[in-house]
Amino acid sequence: MYKAYVVEINDLQKHPNADKLQIAKVFGLSVIVGQDVQVGDIMIYFPSDGQLNKEFAEYCNLLRKKDANGNNIGGYMDERKCNIKAIKLRGEYSDGLLIPVHKLTDFLKLDKDYFDVGNVFNTVEGVEICKKYVPQRNNKTKPMSQSMKQNNKIKYPLFHEHKDTMQLVYNESHIVPGDKITVSLKLHGTSGRTSYTKVAKEKDSSFIGKIKRLLFGNKDNNEYEYVSGTRRTIVSDDNHGYYGENGFRKEHHNKFVDKLHKGETVYYEIVGYTESGQLIMPQCDNKKLNDKEFVKRYGETTSFTYRCHPKESEIYVYRITMTNDDGVEFNYSTDQMILRCEQLGVNHVPILDEITITEDNRDEVLEYVKNLAIGKDKIDASHIREGVVVRVENRLEFIAYKHKSMDFKILEGIIKENATSPDMEEQEG
């Protein structure tokens, strides 16, 4: 879930190519600010890919505005979107937005000491200040109804949804000496999950049904079915989902039929194209980066195809679980997941490194992990990496953190700038 963070500015450097700009460091990320910002200032950090409350953005004079002569007298935000993007300004990255905390307390008419450093929020006193930015839907495709979602959950109560991964930069303190981590490539696609799961059937309330249960128990309630879904919903032949075409999902569903153990669920990323030839994730116009070196390296457009041809898609497994009849979930380790993928004949996400955290190497390892997010994709060198996922192996529950590369964040912002509807993942959010 998107949140804002109250921070103290402790690291401030002069912008090398602009006299009136500075670079503040927040959670290790660079954010370009004006020359009025000073070390010790308390500010609110709004990460990239967020959307500000329009009235608050207007109060801070962040919206684009011109005077009678056409001169710009406002900020950089589109008043319809109020979105926060990662950008590159005069050769330096800027990831997010910093606003003095007093701006928000003044806007909400709160006491000046209302916020403490370390506060995390998206709503204050009932007013939503920020949220994740999702392009507005301009097409006719509608998401699955809430009643359909609930019915599916009732029918397959042990088919657990995709578990969200948290941002690494805000959770570094949770990785401690003694932890064993696995770093895998993060792929830019849409989530999928397939399970051989127990079906919750309605009890036969008739007299004969009651007699059967007395004689034979509830055997009729122990049937298993193969089922697949997106992050939040279940896909079936009679459900056209979000895009009116689930053929590309069904193909991958069939890879697991008659192969999974009872209670086994496989979570994976689907990349490439839909059956109609539509890219699963939108294309980006690289020229809008205004970065000649990037265009020279990756071409004028970025298409996250992962070496798939039009109308083709592929899956990469990143998690497998076993859930018993009581709903208790056991997570396979990364090594177990890899072995199981070999048995099933499916891909797993590329593993970039495995590291044990110590007192001496912790900070160095975290910096190394972030650097692994940068550069050409390991599967398809024609485009950049989205980032990496860090999984903590020595925990009973599934704990993973994601870190996206700055170049990807900038591309993502450009894609959303012209989007007419949410992408496949955002529709599920």
TORKOL-4160 file (C-alpha; in steps of 0.2 Angstrom, whole numbers, padded with zeros to 4 digits, m for minus):
429
<pt num="1" X="0000" Y="0000" Z="0000"/>
<pt num="2" X="0006" Y="0017" Z="m0004"/>
<pt num="3" X="0012" Y="0028" Z="0011"/>
<pt num="4" X="0021" Y="0044" Z="0014"/>
<pt num="5" X="0035" Y="0046" Z="0027"/>
<pt num="6" X="0039" Y="0060" Z="0039"/>
<pt num="7" X="0058" Y="0062" Z="0038"/>
<pt num="8" X="0073" Y="0073" Z="0044"/>
<pt num="9" X="0085" Y="0079" Z="0031"/>
<pt num="10" X="0102" Y="0073" Z="0036"/>
<pt num="11" X="0111" Y="0072" Z="0019"/>
<pt num="12" X="0111" Y="0087" Z="0007"/>
<pt num="13" X="0122" Y="0090" Z="m0008"/>
<pt num="14" X="0123" Y="0103" Z="m0021"/>
<pt num="15" X="0116" Y="0098" Z="m0038"/>
<pt num="16" X="0132" Y="0098" Z="m0049"/>
<pt num="17" X="0123" Y="0105" Z="m0064"/>
<pt num="18" X="0111" Y="0118" Z="m0057"/>
<pt num="19" X="0115" Y="0132" Z="m0045"/>
<pt num="20" X="0097" Y="0133" Z="m0038"/>
<pt num="21" X="0095" Y="0115" Z="m0034"/>
<pt num="22" X="0101" Y="0102" Z="m0021"/>
<pt num="23" X="0100" Y="0083" Z="m0019"/>
<pt num="24" X="0093" Y="0076" Z="m0003"/>
<pt num="25" X="0096" Y="0058" Z="0002"/>
<pt num="26" X="0080" Y="0049" Z="0009"/>
<pt num="27" X="0081" Y="0031" Z="0012"/>
<pt num="28" X="0096" Y="0031" Z="0002"/>
<pt num="29" X="0086" Y="0038" Z="m0013"/>
<pt num="30" X="0090" Y="0054" Z="m0021"/>
<pt num="31" X="0077" Y="0068" Z="m0022"/>
<pt num="32" X="0080" Y="0085" Z="m0030"/>
<pt num="33" X="0075" Y="0100" Z="m0019"/>
<pt num="34" X="0076" Y="0119" Z="m0020"/>
<pt num="35" X="0090" Y="0129" Z="m0012"/>
<pt num="36" X="0079" Y="0134" Z="0003"/>
<pt num="37" X="0080" Y="0116" Z="0010"/>
<pt num="38" X="0092" Y="0114" Z="0025"/>
<pt num="39" X="0100" Y="0100" Z="0035"/>
<pt num="40" X="0088" Y="0097" Z="0050"/>
<pt num="41" X="0072" Y="0101" Z="0041"/>
<pt num="42" X="0057" Y="0090" Z="0044"/>
<pt num="43" X="0049" Y="0085" Z="0028"/>
<pt num="44" X="0036" Y="0073" Z="0021"/>
<pt num="45" X="0043" Y="0061" Z="0008"/>
<pt num="46" X="0031" Y="0055" Z="m0005"/>
<pt num="47" X="0038" Y="0040" Z="m0015"/>
<pt num="48" X="0037" Y="0039" Z="m0034"/>
<pt num="49" X="0021" Y="0032" Z="m0042"/>
<pt num="50" X="0010" Y="0041" Z="m0030"/>
<pt num="51" X="m0004" Y="0053" Z="m0032"/>
<pt num="52" X="m0007" Y="0068" Z="m0021"/>
<pt num="53" X="m0024" Y="0075" Z="m0014"/>
<pt num="54" X="m0028" Y="0088" Z="m0027"/>
<pt num="55" X="m0032" Y="0101" Z="m0015"/>
<pt num="56" X="m0016" Y="0099" Z="m0005"/>
<pt num="57" X="m0006" Y="0099" Z="m0022"/>
<pt num="58" X="m0015" Y="0115" Z="m0026"/>
<pt num="59" X="m0011" Y="0122" Z="m0009"/>
<pt num="60" X="0007" Y="0119" Z="m0011"/>
<pt num="61" X="0007" Y="0127" Z="m0029"/>
<pt num="62" X="0012" Y="0111" Z="m0037"/>
<pt num="63" X="m0001" Y="0111" Z="m0051"/>
<pt num="64" X="0003" Y="0118" Z="m0068"/>
<pt num="65" X="m0003" Y="0135" Z="m0070"/>
<pt num="66" X="0000" Y="0150" Z="m0081"/>
<pt num="67" X="m0003" Y="0169" Z="m0080"/>
<pt num="68" X="m0012" Y="0180" Z="m0092"/>
<pt num="69" X="0004" Y="0181" Z="m0103"/>
<pt num="70" X="0006" Y="0162" Z="m0103"/>
<pt num="71" X="0021" Y="0162" Z="m0091"/>
<pt num="72" X="0022" Y="0147" Z="m0079"/>
<pt num="73" X="0017" Y="0152" Z="m0061"/>
<pt num="74" X="0014" Y="0135" Z="m0054"/>
<pt num="75" X="0022" Y="0118" Z="m0052"/>
<pt num="76" X="0024" Y="0103" Z="m0063"/>
<pt num="77" X="0009" Y="0092" Z="m0059"/>
<pt num="78" X="m0005" Y="0089" Z="m0071"/>
<pt num="79" X="m0021" Y="0094" Z="m0061"/>
<pt num="80" X="m0030" Y="0079" Z="m0067"/>
<pt num="81" X="m0017" Y="0066" Z="m0061"/>
<pt num="82" X="m0007" Y="0075" Z="m0047"/>
<pt num="83" X="0005" Y="0060" Z="m0049"/>
<pt num="84" X="0023" Y="0059" Z="m0043"/>
<pt num="85" X="0036" Y="0052" Z="m0055"/>
<pt num="86" X="0054" Y="0047" Z="m0054"/>
<pt num="87" X="0063" Y="0059" Z="m0066"/>
<pt num="88" X="0081" Y="0064" Z="m0072"/>
<pt num="89" X="0084" Y="0082" Z="m0070"/>
<pt num="90" X="0100" Y="0089" Z="m0078"/>
<pt num="91" X="0108" Y="0073" Z="m0077"/>
<pt num="92" X="0103" Y="0068" Z="m0059"/>
<pt num="93" X="0090" Y="0056" Z="m0053"/>
<pt num="94" X="0076" Y="0062" Z="m0042"/>
<pt num="95" X="0065" Y="0048" Z="m0035"/>
<pt num="96" X="0049" Y="0055" Z="m0026"/>
<pt num="97" X="0044" Y="0072" Z="m0019"/>
<pt num="98" X="0049" Y="0081" Z="m0003"/>
<pt num="99" X="0037" Y="0094" Z="0005"/>
<pt num="100" X="0039" Y="0103" Z="0022"/>
<pt num="101" X="0029" Y="0095" Z="0035"/>
<pt num="102" X="0022" Y="0112" Z="0040"/>
<pt num="103" X="0013" Y="0113" Z="0023"/>
<pt num="104" X="0002" Y="0098" Z="0028"/>
<pt num="105" X="m0001" Y="0104" Z="0046"/>
<pt num="106" X="m0006" Y="0121" Z="0039"/>
<pt num="107" X="m0017" Y="0114" Z="0025"/>
<pt num="108" X="m0026" Y="0103" Z="0038"/>
<pt num="109" X="m0026" Y="0116" Z="0052"/>
<pt num="110" X="m0017" Y="0105" Z="0064"/>
<pt num="111" X="m0005" Y="0108" Z="0078"/>
<pt num="112" X="0013" Y="0111" Z="0071"/>
<pt num="113" X="0019" Y="0097" Z="0081"/>
<pt num="114" X="0006" Y="0084" Z="0075"/>
<pt num="115" X="0019" Y="0074" Z="0066"/>
<pt num="116" X="0034" Y="0065" Z="0072"/>
<pt num="117" X="0049" Y="0059" Z="0062"/>
<pt num="118" X="0045" Y="0041" Z="0057"/>
<pt num="119" X="0027" Y="0043" Z="0055"/>
<pt num="120" X="0020" Y="0034" Z="0040"/>
<pt num="121" X="0003" Y="0038" Z="0033"/>
<pt num="122" X="m0009" Y="0040" Z="0018"/>
<pt num="123" X="m0024" Y="0047" Z="0027"/>
<pt num="124" X="m0024" Y="0061" Z="0041"/>
<pt num="125" X="m0039" Y="0065" Z="0051"/>
<pt num="126" X="m0050" Y="0056" Z="0039"/>
<pt num="127" X="m0043" Y="0065" Z="0024"/>
<pt num="128" X="m0034" Y="0055" Z="0011"/>
<pt num="129" X="m0018" Y="0064" Z="0007"/>
<pt num="130" X="m0010" Y="0052" Z="m0005"/>
<pt num="131" X="m0012" Y="0035" Z="m0013"/>
<pt num="132" X="m0004" Y="0024" Z="m0027"/>
<pt num="133" X="m0006" Y="0032" Z="m0044"/>
<pt num="134" X="m0016" Y="0021" Z="m0056"/>
<pt num="135" X="m0021" Y="0028" Z="m0073"/>
<pt num="136" X="m0040" Y="0031" Z="m0075"/>
<pt num="137" X="m0049" Y="0018" Z="m0085"/>
<pt num="138" X="m0055" Y="0025" Z="m0102"/>
<pt num="139" X="m0060" Y="0009" Z="m0110"/>
<pt num="140" X="m0076" Y="m0002" Z="m0108"/>
<pt num="141" X="m0068" Y="m0016" Z="m0099"/>
<pt num="142" X="m0074" Y="m0019" Z="m0082"/>
<pt num="143" X="m0066" Y="m0028" Z="m0067"/>
<pt num="144" X="m0074" Y="m0043" Z="m0060"/>
<pt num="145" X="m0088" Y="m0039" Z="m0048"/>
<pt num="146" X="m0085" Y="m0040" Z="m0029"/>
<pt num="147" X="m0099" Y="m0054" Z="m0027"/>
<pt num="148" X="m0089" Y="m0065" Z="m0040"/>
<pt num="149" X="m0073" Y="m0063" Z="m0030"/>
<pt num="150" X="m0082" Y="m0067" Z="m0014"/>
<pt num="151" X="m0090" Y="m0083" Z="m0021"/>
<pt num="152" X="m0073" Y="m0089" Z="m0028"/>
<pt num="153" X="m0065" Y="m0087" Z="m0011"/>
<pt num="154" X="m0079" Y="m0097" Z="m0003"/>
<pt num="155" X="m0078" Y="m0111" Z="m0016"/>
<pt num="156" X="m0058" Y="m0111" Z="m0014"/>
<pt num="157" X="m0055" Y="m0105" Z="0003"/>
<pt num="158" X="m0037" Y="m0113" Z="0003"/>
<pt num="159" X="m0032" Y="m0105" Z="m0013"/>
<pt num="160" X="m0022" Y="m0091" Z="m0006"/>
<pt num="161" X="m0020" Y="m0074" Z="m0015"/>
<pt num="162" X="m0003" Y="m0067" Z="m0021"/>
<pt num="163" X="0007" Y="m0060" Z="m0006"/>
<pt num="164" X="0013" Y="m0042" Z="m0009"/>
<pt num="165" X="0031" Y="m0039" Z="m0007"/>
<pt num="166" X="0036" Y="m0023" Z="0002"/>
<pt num="167" X="0049" Y="m0010" Z="m0003"/>
<pt num="168" X="0067" Y="m0015" Z="0002"/>
<pt num="169" X="0072" Y="0003" Z="0006"/>
<pt num="170" X="0059" Y="0006" Z="0019"/>
<pt num="171" X="0062" Y="m0011" Z="0027"/>
<pt num="172" X="0081" Y="m0013" Z="0028"/>
<pt num="173" X="0081" Y="m0014" Z="0047"/>
<pt num="174" X="0071" Y="m0030" Z="0046"/>
<pt num="175" X="0086" Y="m0039" Z="0037"/>
<pt num="176" X="0098" Y="m0043" Z="0052"/>
<pt num="177" X="0114" Y="m0053" Z="0054"/>
<pt num="178" X="0111" Y="m0071" Z="0053"/>
<pt num="179" X="0098" Y="m0070" Z="0039"/>
<pt num="180" X="0101" Y="m0080" Z="0023"/>
<pt num="181" X="0094" Y="m0070" Z="0008"/>
<pt num="182" X="0091" Y="m0075" Z="m0010"/>
<pt num="183" X="0091" Y="m0062" Z="m0023"/>
<pt num="184" X="0081" Y="m0065" Z="m0039"/>
<pt num="185" X="0077" Y="m0055" Z="m0054"/>
<pt num="186" X="0061" Y="m0045" Z="m0054"/>
<pt num="187" X="0051" Y="m0047" Z="m0070"/>
<pt num="188" X="0039" Y="m0035" Z="m0077"/>
<pt num="189" X="0023" Y="m0045" Z="m0081"/>
<pt num="190" X="0007" Y="m0050" Z="m0073"/>
<pt num="191" X="0005" Y="m0062" Z="m0058"/>
<pt num="192" X="m0003" Y="m0079" Z="m0060"/>
<pt num="193" X="m0006" Y="m0093" Z="m0048"/>
<pt num="194" X="m0012" Y="m0111" Z="m0050"/>
<pt num="195" X="m0016" Y="m0124" Z="m0036"/>
<pt num="196" X="m0023" Y="m0141" Z="m0034"/>
<pt num="197" X="m0034" Y="m0136" Z="m0020"/>
<pt num="198" X="m0048" Y="m0143" Z="m0009"/>
<pt num="199" X="m0066" Y="m0137" Z="m0014"/>
<pt num="200" X="m0078" Y="m0131" Z="m0001"/>
<pt num="201" X="m0095" Y="m0139" Z="m0006"/>
<pt num="202" X="m0112" Y="m0136" Z="0001"/>
<pt num="203" X="m0118" Y="m0149" Z="0013"/>
<pt num="204" X="m0132" Y="m0159" Z="0007"/>
<pt num="205" X="m0145" Y="m0155" Z="0020"/>
<pt num="206" X="m0158" Y="m0168" Z="0014"/>
<pt num="207" X="m0162" Y="m0183" Z="0025"/>
<pt num="208" X="m0151" Y="m0195" Z="0014"/>
<pt num="209" X="m0137" Y="m0182" Z="0015"/>
<pt num="210" X="m0137" Y="m0183" Z="0033"/>
<pt num="211" X="m0138" Y="m0202" Z="0034"/>
<pt num="212" X="m0122" Y="m0202" Z="0022"/>
<pt num="213" X="m0113" Y="m0191" Z="0033"/>
<pt num="214" X="m0117" Y="m0201" Z="0048"/>
<pt num="215" X="m0111" Y="m0217" Z="0039"/>
<pt num="216" X="m0096" Y="m0211" Z="0029"/>
<pt num="217" X="m0091" Y="m0194" Z="0037"/>
<pt num="218" X="m0089" Y="m0179" Z="0026"/>
<pt num="219" X="m0080" Y="m0187" Z="0011"/>
<pt num="220" X="m0090" Y="m0178" Z="m0001"/>
<pt num="221" X="m0082" Y="m0162" Z="0005"/>
<pt num="222" X="m0064" Y="m0168" Z="0001"/>
<pt num="223" X="m0063" Y="m0166" Z="m0017"/>
<pt num="224" X="m0049" Y="m0157" Z="m0025"/>
<pt num="225" X="m0049" Y="m0146" Z="m0041"/>
<pt num="226" X="m0036" Y="m0137" Z="m0052"/>
<pt num="227" X="m0039" Y="m0119" Z="m0052"/>
<pt num="228" X="m0029" Y="m0103" Z="m0058"/>
<pt num="229" X="m0031" Y="m0085" Z="m0054"/>
<pt num="230" X="m0023" Y="m0068" Z="m0055"/>
<pt num="231" X="m0017" Y="m0059" Z="m0040"/>
<pt num="232" X="m0034" Y="m0056" Z="m0032"/>
<pt num="233" X="m0047" Y="m0066" Z="m0043"/>
<pt num="234" X="m0050" Y="m0083" Z="m0050"/>
<pt num="235" X="m0050" Y="m0086" Z="m0069"/>
<pt num="236" X="m0062" Y="m0100" Z="m0076"/>
<pt num="237" X="m0069" Y="m0104" Z="m0093"/>
<pt num="238" X="m0085" Y="m0094" Z="m0090"/>
<pt num="239" X="m0075" Y="m0079" Z="m0083"/>
<pt num="240" X="m0068" Y="m0067" Z="m0095"/>
<pt num="241" X="m0058" Y="m0058" Z="m0082"/>
<pt num="242" X="m0051" Y="m0040" Z="m0085"/>
<pt num="243" X="m0046" Y="m0042" Z="m0103"/>
<pt num="244" X="m0059" Y="m0053" Z="m0111"/>
<pt num="245" X="m0046" Y="m0065" Z="m0116"/>
<pt num="246" X="m0039" Y="m0078" Z="m0103"/>
<pt num="247" X="m0032" Y="m0089" Z="m0116"/>
<pt num="248" X="m0014" Y="m0085" Z="m0112"/>
<pt num="249" X="m0017" Y="m0089" Z="m0094"/>
<pt num="250" X="m0026" Y="m0105" Z="m0098"/>
<pt num="251" X="m0011" Y="m0111" Z="m0108"/>
<pt num="252" X="0000" Y="m0110" Z="m0092"/>
<pt num="253" X="m0014" Y="m0117" Z="m0081"/>
<pt num="254" X="m0013" Y="m0133" Z="m0091"/>
<pt num="255" X="0005" Y="m0135" Z="m0088"/>
<pt num="256" X="0001" Y="m0140" Z="m0070"/>
<pt num="257" X="m0014" Y="m0151" Z="m0072"/>
<pt num="258" X="m0011" Y="m0168" Z="m0066"/>
<pt num="259" X="0006" Y="m0163" Z="m0059"/>
<pt num="260" X="0003" Y="m0154" Z="m0043"/>
<pt num="261" X="0002" Y="m0162" Z="m0026"/>
<pt num="262" X="m0014" Y="m0160" Z="m0016"/>
<pt num="263" X="m0013" Y="m0143" Z="m0008"/>
<pt num="264" X="0001" Y="m0137" Z="m0018"/>
<pt num="265" X="0000" Y="m0119" Z="m0025"/>
<pt num="266" X="0012" Y="m0112" Z="m0038"/>
<pt num="267" X="0015" Y="m0093" Z="m0040"/>
<pt num="268" X="0022" Y="m0086" Z="m0055"/>
<pt num="269" X="0025" Y="m0071" Z="m0066"/>
<pt num="270" X="0018" Y="m0071" Z="m0084"/>
<pt num="271" X="0028" Y="m0061" Z="m0097"/>
<pt num="272" X="0027" Y="m0057" Z="m0116"/>
<pt num="273" X="0010" Y="m0056" Z="m0125"/>
<pt num="274" X="m0008" Y="m0061" Z="m0124"/>
<pt num="275" X="m0015" Y="m0073" Z="m0136"/>
<pt num="276" X="m0021" Y="m0058" Z="m0147"/>
<pt num="277" X="m0003" Y="m0051" Z="m0148"/>
<pt num="278" X="m0006" Y="m0037" Z="m0136"/>
<pt num="279" X="0009" Y="m0034" Z="m0125"/>
<pt num="280" X="0006" Y="m0040" Z="m0107"/>
<pt num="281" X="0014" Y="m0024" Z="m0100"/>
<pt num="282" X="0014" Y="m0008" Z="m0110"/>
<pt num="283" X="0027" Y="m0002" Z="m0122"/>
<pt num="284" X="0038" Y="0014" Z="m0118"/>
<pt num="285" X="0044" Y="0028" Z="m0129"/>
<pt num="286" X="0062" Y="0029" Z="m0124"/>
<pt num="287" X="0064" Y="0046" Z="m0133"/>
<pt num="288" X="0054" Y="0054" Z="m0120"/>
<pt num="289" X="0068" Y="0050" Z="m0108"/>
<pt num="290" X="0079" Y="0064" Z="m0117"/>
<pt num="291" X="0094" Y="0052" Z="m0114"/>
<pt num="292" X="0104" Y="0049" Z="m0130"/>
<pt num="293" X="0115" Y="0036" Z="m0121"/>
<pt num="294" X="0099" Y="0026" Z="m0116"/>
<pt num="295" X="0092" Y="0026" Z="m0133"/>
<pt num="296" X="0108" Y="0021" Z="m0141"/>
<pt num="297" X="0109" Y="0006" Z="m0129"/>
<pt num="298" X="0091" Y="0000" Z="m0129"/>
<pt num="299" X="0083" Y="0008" Z="m0144"/>
<pt num="300" X="0069" Y="0020" Z="m0147"/>
<pt num="301" X="0056" Y="0009" Z="m0138"/>
<pt num="302" X="0056" Y="m0003" Z="m0123"/>
<pt num="303" X="0045" Y="m0018" Z="m0125"/>
<pt num="304" X="0046" Y="m0030" Z="m0110"/>
<pt num="305" X="0044" Y="m0046" Z="m0121"/>
<pt num="306" X="0057" Y="m0057" Z="m0112"/>
<pt num="307" X="0061" Y="m0065" Z="m0129"/>
<pt num="308" X="0043" Y="m0070" Z="m0132"/>
<pt num="309" X="0037" Y="m0068" Z="m0150"/>
<pt num="310" X="0020" Y="m0060" Z="m0153"/>
<pt num="311" X="0005" Y="m0070" Z="m0146"/>
<pt num="312" X="0017" Y="m0080" Z="m0135"/>
<pt num="313" X="0020" Y="m0079" Z="m0116"/>
<pt num="314" X="0030" Y="m0087" Z="m0104"/>
<pt num="315" X="0030" Y="m0090" Z="m0085"/>
<pt num="316" X="0043" Y="m0089" Z="m0071"/>
<pt num="317" X="0039" Y="m0097" Z="m0054"/>
<pt num="318" X="0044" Y="m0087" Z="m0039"/>
<pt num="319" X="0035" Y="m0096" Z="m0025"/>
<pt num="320" X="0028" Y="m0113" Z="m0021"/>
<pt num="321" X="0018" Y="m0117" Z="m0006"/>
<pt num="322" X="0009" Y="m0132" Z="0002"/>
<pt num="323" X="m0007" Y="m0129" Z="0012"/>
<pt num="324" X="m0015" Y="m0143" Z="0022"/>
<pt num="325" X="m0033" Y="m0146" Z="0025"/>
<pt num="326" X="m0033" Y="m0134" Z="0040"/>
<pt num="327" X="m0027" Y="m0120" Z="0030"/>
<pt num="328" X="m0009" Y="m0120" Z="0037"/>
<pt num="329" X="0003" Y="m0115" Z="0023"/>
<pt num="330" X="0021" Y="m0121" Z="0021"/>
<pt num="331" X="0033" Y="m0111" Z="0010"/>
<pt num="332" X="0045" Y="m0121" Z="0000"/>
<pt num="333" X="0063" Y="m0113" Z="0001"/>
<pt num="334" X="0071" Y="m0106" Z="m0015"/>
<pt num="335" X="0081" Y="m0122" Z="m0017"/>
<pt num="336" X="0065" Y="m0133" Z="m0015"/>
<pt num="337" X="0056" Y="m0122" Z="m0027"/>
<pt num="338" X="0070" Y="m0124" Z="m0040"/>
<pt num="339" X="0070" Y="m0143" Z="m0039"/>
<pt num="340" X="0051" Y="m0143" Z="m0040"/>
<pt num="341" X="0051" Y="m0132" Z="m0055"/>
<pt num="342" X="0063" Y="m0145" Z="m0063"/>
<pt num="343" X="0051" Y="m0159" Z="m0059"/>
<pt num="344" X="0036" Y="m0149" Z="m0066"/>
<pt num="345" X="0046" Y="m0143" Z="m0082"/>
<pt num="346" X="0043" Y="m0125" Z="m0079"/>
<pt num="347" X="0055" Y="m0110" Z="m0078"/>
<pt num="348" X="0059" Y="m0101" Z="m0061"/>
<pt num="349" X="0064" Y="m0083" Z="m0059"/>
<pt num="350" X="0083" Y="m0081" Z="m0062"/>
<pt num="351" X="0093" Y="m0082" Z="m0045"/>
<pt num="352" X="0106" Y="m0068" Z="m0045"/>
<pt num="353" X="0115" Y="m0072" Z="m0028"/>
<pt num="354" X="0113" Y="m0081" Z="m0011"/>
<pt num="355" X="0121" Y="m0072" Z="0004"/>
<pt num="356" X="0122" Y="m0074" Z="0023"/>
<pt num="357" X="0121" Y="m0058" Z="0032"/>
<pt num="358" X="0134" Y="m0054" Z="0045"/>
<pt num="359" X="0138" Y="m0039" Z="0056"/>
<pt num="360" X="0152" Y="m0035" Z="0045"/>
<pt num="361" X="0145" Y="m0037" Z="0028"/>
<pt num="362" X="0127" Y="m0031" Z="0031"/>
<pt num="363" X="0128" Y="m0013" Z="0024"/>
<pt num="364" X="0139" Y="m0018" Z="0010"/>
<pt num="365" X="0127" Y="m0032" Z="0005"/>
<pt num="366" X="0112" Y="m0021" Z="0005"/>
<pt num="367" X="0121" Y="m0009" Z="m0007"/>
<pt num="368" X="0127" Y="m0023" Z="m0018"/>
<pt num="369" X="0109" Y="m0030" Z="m0019"/>
<pt num="370" X="0102" Y="m0013" Z="m0025"/>
<pt num="371" X="0116" Y="m0012" Z="m0038"/>
<pt num="372" X="0110" Y="m0029" Z="m0045"/>
<pt num="373" X="0094" Y="m0020" Z="m0050"/>
<pt num="374" X="0103" Y="m0010" Z="m0063"/>
<pt num="375" X="0107" Y="m0014" Z="m0081"/>
<pt num="376" X="0102" Y="m0026" Z="m0094"/>
<pt num="377" X="0089" Y="m0039" Z="m0091"/>
<pt num="378" X="0096" Y="m0056" Z="m0088"/>
<pt num="379" X="0083" Y="m0065" Z="m0098"/>
<pt num="380" X="0082" Y="m0052" Z="m0112"/>
<pt num="381" X="0096" Y="m0040" Z="m0115"/>
<pt num="382" X="0085" Y="m0029" Z="m0126"/>
<pt num="383" X="0078" Y="m0020" Z="m0111"/>
<pt num="384" X="0082" Y="m0015" Z="m0094"/>
<pt num="385" X="0079" Y="m0025" Z="m0078"/>
<pt num="386" X="0064" Y="m0020" Z="m0068"/>
<pt num="387" X="0073" Y="m0024" Z="m0052"/>
<pt num="388" X="0077" Y="m0037" Z="m0039"/>
<pt num="389" X="0067" Y="m0047" Z="m0026"/>
<pt num="390" X="0076" Y="m0051" Z="m0009"/>
<pt num="391" X="0069" Y="m0066" Z="0000"/>
<pt num="392" X="0074" Y="m0070" Z="0018"/>
<pt num="393" X="0075" Y="m0089" Z="0018"/>
<pt num="394" X="0077" Y="m0092" Z="0037"/>
<pt num="395" X="0059" Y="m0088" Z="0041"/>
<pt num="396" X="0044" Y="m0099" Z="0042"/>
<pt num="397" X="0033" Y="m0086" Z="0033"/>
<pt num="398" X="0036" Y="m0080" Z="0016"/>
<pt num="399" X="0046" Y="m0063" Z="0018"/>
<pt num="400" X="0052" Y="m0054" Z="0002"/>
<pt num="401" X="0057" Y="m0036" Z="m0002"/>
<pt num="402" X="0057" Y="m0028" Z="m0019"/>
<pt num="403" X="0069" Y="m0015" Z="m0026"/>
<pt num="404" X="0066" Y="m0007" Z="m0043"/>
<pt num="405" X="0080" Y="0002" Z="m0053"/>
<pt num="406" X="0079" Y="0020" Z="m0056"/>
<pt num="407" X="0079" Y="0019" Z="m0075"/>
<pt num="408" X="0064" Y="0007" Z="m0073"/>
<pt num="409" X="0054" Y="0019" Z="m0062"/>
<pt num="410" X="0057" Y="0033" Z="m0075"/>
<pt num="411" X="0051" Y="0022" Z="m0089"/>
<pt num="412" X="0036" Y="0017" Z="m0078"/>
<pt num="413" X="0032" Y="0035" Z="m0076"/>
<pt num="414" X="0032" Y="0039" Z="m0094"/>
<pt num="415" X="0021" Y="0024" Z="m0098"/>
<pt num="416" X="0008" Y="0030" Z="m0085"/>
<pt num="417" X="0008" Y="0047" Z="m0092"/>
<pt num="418" X="0000" Y="0042" Z="m0108"/>
<pt num="419" X="m0010" Y="0027" Z="m0101"/>
<pt num="420" X="m0028" Y="0026" Z="m0105"/>
<pt num="421" X="m0031" Y="0012" Z="m0092"/>
<pt num="422" X="m0022" Y="0003" Z="m0078"/>
<pt num="423" X="m0010" Y="m0011" Z="m0083"/>
<pt num="424" X="m0014" Y="m0029" Z="m0079"/>
<pt num="425" X="m0006" Y="m0028" Z="m0062"/>
<pt num="426" X="m0014" Y="m0012" Z="m0057"/>
<pt num="427" X="m0031" Y="m0018" Z="m0061"/>
<pt num="428" X="m0029" Y="m0032" Z="m0048"/>
<pt num="429" X="m0023" Y="m0019" Z="m0035"/>
